């Protein structure tokens, strides 16, 4: 398996398309992808670490999570800035929660995903 990893990184792949993905690694190592994911999770994690360290790529899952966080922050900010009157007190704006959303979002954004 490690030989397959080395071949992918050196560009001397023999059985795959040479991309730095689990699918290509499984093909290069001549193992079923699910076997790699389930039985060799240590090697899978080692491969992902090496991809991230050597290519400085952010894993796709992390990218999608970060994009979702940004969208959710925008949604919460738009809710917080809308001033729809409260049905019980027309002279006061309605607030969905008593939370300080900017402070909560700041803490959420500062966390490292996957750490």
C-alpha angles and dihedrals in degrees: 000000000000089000088056090051090051092049091052092050094045093048093240096117116159106183106026141053090260097244117142096244135116090247091056091044092052091049092046092049091044093235131124112265093235091052088055092048097045108029101029102038090138091060091043090054091045089052093050091049091050092048091051095045098044100038099028089227122153111228114253093241091056091048091052092047092050091049090050091050090052092050092048092049090053091048093050092046091051090050091049093050098047110097105206110163119252112251090226097044111028092186093058126067116247117247120195094207138012091231124119094237097188092056092045092048091049090057092046093049093050094057117099113235114230095013 
